[in-house]
Amino acid sequence: MLRRHDKAAHEALAWTLLSEAHAVHLCATLPDGQPLVRPLHAVIHDGAVYFHGAHHGEKNALVGRPAVVSTHKVYADIPSHWRHPERACPATTLYESAMVHGTVEDVTDDDEKAAMLARLMTRYQPEGGYAPIDTRNPLYTKAIREVRVLRVRGERVVAKRELFGGKTPGLRRKVAEALWRRGLPTDAEAAMAVLTAAPLDPWPERFQGPGVRFVPAPTAEQATAAAGLLRDAYWNQRTDESVLARAQRATPAWVVAIDADERVVATARALGDGHKFAHLADVMVAAEHRGSGLGTALIDFLLDHPAVRHCPRIDLLTRDAQGFYARMGFEAVGERTLMRHWRGSSHADRRAG
Ligand SMILES: CC(C)(COP(=O)(O)OP(=O)(O)OC[C@H]1O[C@@H](n2cnc3c(N)ncnc32)[C@H](O)[C@@H]1OP(=O)(O)O)[C@@H](O)C(=O)NCCC(=O)NCCS
């Protein structure tokens, strides 16, 4: 649980959850006392939640009334038997939630309305393809006047979190391990959330390699770092670093190793169907970490990934690391002909490739 006195951390978590949620819930009462709950598209700006509505709509009647805007993120359901052999009560859910208490206010300044509508557009149609929203653009002058933009400033901002950060190290290790073994689509991320919710020493063996910790659900920043490790590999010469980062993130079975300073020092991923076969790709250990067993431990960890462990067949292509994989039981398969087409490349590029 978050500590009660850690107000800044609470508020930061709440705003992050609200900014990342696809929709939030607005909860209030109408002037006649009837409760109202509405899912909303919203943007967060300067300590307030902004959303839009029509001048005649129900939300309109909320101006000046107290309201709560809330959202939550579920990581995983934890069955009771992971914590107790018989009692049903220890079943729980790992989650984070946010609640912003305030008053519904009408935004009347046209420029502020336009700015918030522009933010909503950027958020919910990031592909663009429209003229920027601006009060001076005749396309929008009337629309901005006619739409209502409402705001709830965060007078009280509350976050709740249950990621087992306050539980014993033994239970946290056990639950992270059980999540990894169960292997539902969000379980790897949930295992990582449990492991990092509070300091944990020692880190469970399953998530450790020589001098490193394995991260089963890496972040966007770690994708950028992994792309930096991979960009000079011979097989990535024609792939941009930004594409490499996106490719790692798009792969459900992607793991990295981080050192004591949290630097990404190794990365590996596997593509496949989760049942029949998987193909290892982009395996890289930073030069200064090679030769200490990290590559082997990382491949072991990846082969145990929930999206890989049920696949009886694991393929890979390598130009010069056959010896490394042979030690793990991989065998060369005949004279394979690899065929390749580089999309969008010119004839000259193709000949060079
Ligand atoms: C291949 C690579 C991932 C191995 O990582 P590593 O951390 O050095 O591997 P380990 O320390 O676990 O090595 C295990 C054994 O494999 C051997 N080995 C390592 N790389 C090898 C290679 N390219 N060819 C043959 N054997 C290799 C090691 O010597 C070691 O043998 P030992 O136990 O007798 O000492 C790493 O060298 C690397 O990132 N290389 C550049 C990128 C690359 O080639 N990736 C694979 C492409 S498919």
The ligand as an ORCA input file, in Angstrom:
! r2SCAN-3c Opt
* xyz 0 1
  C      26.158    -14.627    -28.219
  C      26.011    -13.884    -26.878
  C      24.541    -13.533    -26.688
  C      26.496    -14.791    -25.754
  O      26.368    -14.118    -24.530
  P      27.353    -14.423    -23.300
  O      26.810    -13.755    -22.101
  O      28.732    -14.109    -23.657
  O      27.193    -16.001    -23.199
  P      27.629    -16.960    -22.022
  O      28.596    -16.265    -21.128
  O      26.417    -17.520    -21.406
  O      28.372    -18.085    -22.864
  C      28.120    -19.450    -22.712
  C      29.102    -20.229    -23.507
  O      28.907    -19.967    -24.915
  C      30.139    -19.579    -25.487
  N      29.866    -18.570    -26.511
  C      29.489    -17.314    -26.304
  N      29.315    -16.676    -27.478
  C      29.624    -17.578    -28.433
  C      29.645    -17.529    -29.844
  N      29.316    -16.390    -30.517
  N      29.987    -18.647    -30.514
  C      30.311    -19.782    -29.849
  N      30.307    -19.870    -28.490
  C      29.965    -18.780    -27.805
  C      30.941    -18.989    -24.360
  O      32.312    -19.044    -24.641
  C      30.542    -19.838    -23.204
  O      31.300    -21.013    -23.209
  P      32.007    -21.536    -21.868
  O      30.876    -21.854    -20.943
  O      32.772    -22.708    -22.312
  O      32.840    -20.413    -21.384
  C      26.875    -12.604    -26.819
  O      28.196    -12.949    -27.100
  C      26.445    -11.525    -27.761
  O      25.599    -10.724    -27.454
  N      27.060    -11.493    -28.973
  C      26.761    -10.505    -29.963
  C      25.379    -10.655    -30.503
  C      25.088    -12.034    -31.000
  O      25.910    -12.677    -31.656
  N      23.875    -12.493    -30.698
  C      23.373    -13.780    -31.098
  C      22.957    -13.704    -32.511
  S      21.821    -14.936    -32.939
*
